[in-house]
Amino acid sequence: MADFRSDTVTQPSGAMKERMLSAALGDDVFNDDPTTLELQRYAADMLGFEAALFAPSGTQTNLIAMMSHCQRGDEAIVGQQWHTYKWEGGGMAVLGSIQPQPLELQSDGTLALSDIATAIKPDDPHFARTRLVVIENSVGGKVLPLQYMRDVAALAKDKGLACHIDGARLMNAAVAVAPEHGITPQQMARELCDGYDSVSLCLSKGLGCPVGSLLLGSNDFIARAKRVRKMLGGGMRQTGILAAAGLYALENNINRLADDHANCRRLADGLTTLATQLPALQGQLTALPVQTNILFTDIELPLAEQLLPYLAERGIKLTGSNYQSANGHIKRLRWVCHLDISSADIEQTLQAVAEFAHRTL
Ligand SMILES: Cc1ncc(COP(=O)(O)O)c(C=O)c1O
């Protein structure tokens, strides 16, 4: 079985579970859970921040960040497709009374610097106070490059705004671009965060933990964030059992993300080859470029409606969304590679697609 729906589906490994079972525990709301304190220190040191805060989910660390940077009536600049804007139930508006100012994404996943600058409102009672810029990296599997990250941070600083990274998959971005900078993924991640006021880092995606996300920032910011976490119901007690998984993941599961990226590229190349060679797929299936662990493929809708159940019957799960192109109705399928997808799973998946194409002809 290959579950490509998300990298959130990973199961904790035996070694991770052992670490969890032997974790020293306290009460994190009283700030005395030793394993949680150790995880927060470890992550803050790795990414170059003063402090960190453990919370149940990436949605919550993002919301805590936005509510800690902004007051009621402030505004946050976001991307139309950012998770913080589109996929978190409108939490910043509903729970934070923060006005989102969404901007269109460029094809490389960035927000144009000129669009950000133009969106910043003058200090005028007609307008919400622009207070925060949110960036997502990686975004839809694309990596926002180091220079771009620095340019956004510099722009925000110049305009007196705070800036936050939704780094749910920051480590995927870091692993992808570290080689071209000649540094380790950990050093790369630190560079990508340089100049930002806060970052949210998910432990339960590619890093393979069952639960958890970290918010990183200055001591003052994390003190404010802790109050917001409590208000949102995210203050948990014997969190060491979860933090131990986080420590295991940060120590062992960062560099191996390169395997997921290689699997994803192999899947893209294999599907492209099948789409070239097999008449049933010719002109019907296009694999979009892969930078990290997420591949999107565009498939003509009628074919996709046959392919998805065929794969599901063979235990191959994936998600997709429909859109209308100039040439007709398309299904864009999302294939996410992760810790629990092996290279053998990739070959079996390609084999299943090839068999489907032979039968369909
Ligand atoms: C980019 C991004 N940010 C934040 C989140 C939220 O994480 P969680 O599911 O832990 O709330 C996700 C989840 O998929 C995500 O993809």
The ligand as an SDF file (V2000), in Angstrom:
LIG
                    3D

 16 16  0  0  0  0  0  0  0  0999 V2000
    1.9700   24.5470    4.5600 C   0  0  0  0  0  0  0  0  0  0  0  0
    1.1890   24.0550    5.7440 C   0  0  0  0  0  0  0  0  0  0  0  0
    1.1110   24.8240    6.8270 N   0  0  0  0  0  0  0  0  0  0  0  0
    0.4360   24.4270    7.9280 C   0  0  0  0  0  0  0  0  0  0  0  0
   -0.1990   23.2140    7.9640 C   0  0  0  0  0  0  0  0  0  0  0  0
   -1.0110   22.8520    9.1870 C   0  0  0  0  0  0  0  0  0  0  0  0
   -0.5350   21.7730    9.8730 O   0  0  0  0  0  0  0  0  0  0  0  0
   -1.4940   20.8700   10.8040 P   0  0  0  0  0  0  0  0  0  0  0  0
   -2.1400   19.8820    9.9060 O   0  0  0  0  0  0  0  0  0  0  0  0
   -0.5230   20.2710   11.7850 O   0  0  0  0  0  0  0  0  0  0  0  0
   -2.4580   21.7810   11.4670 O   0  0  0  0  0  0  0  0  0  0  0  0
   -0.1380   22.3640    6.8560 C   0  0  0  0  0  0  0  0  0  0  0  0
   -0.8120   21.0420    6.8860 C   0  0  0  0  0  0  0  0  0  0  0  0
   -0.8490   20.3050    5.9390 O   0  0  0  0  0  0  0  0  0  0  0  0
    0.5710   22.8010    5.7110 C   0  0  0  0  0  0  0  0  0  0  0  0
    0.6370   22.0370    4.6150 O   0  0  0  0  0  0  0  0  0  0  0  0
  1  2  1  0
  2  3  1  0
  2 15  2  0
  3  4  2  0
  4  5  1  0
  5  6  1  0
  5 12  2  0
  6  7  1  0
  7  8  1  0
  8  9  2  0
  8 10  1  0
  8 11  1  0
 12 13  1  0
 12 15  1  0
 13 14  2  0
 15 16  1  0
M  END
$$$$
